[in-house]
């Protein structure tokens, strides 16, 4: 299944866009699998893999959260600054 992922902060900068479309196996589509696909598409995110947060339908999701075709998905990298 295809899912659109909204990107924020450094993920958006690395991708050069605010949305990316990924193809996931519908039977195994989890937030954790999505993070791995994101790193394949945007290799610069590899160092942030363990700290990337995925939100599904405006709720933070665990890596085991199942994804569905029409979910609203966002990738939120760690934020720093002051």
Buried (B, 14 or more C-beta within 10 A) or exposed (E): BEBEBBBBBBBBEBBEEEEBEBEBEEEEBBBBBBBEBBBEBBEEBEEBEEEBBBBBEEEEBEEEBBBEEEBEBBBBBEEEEE
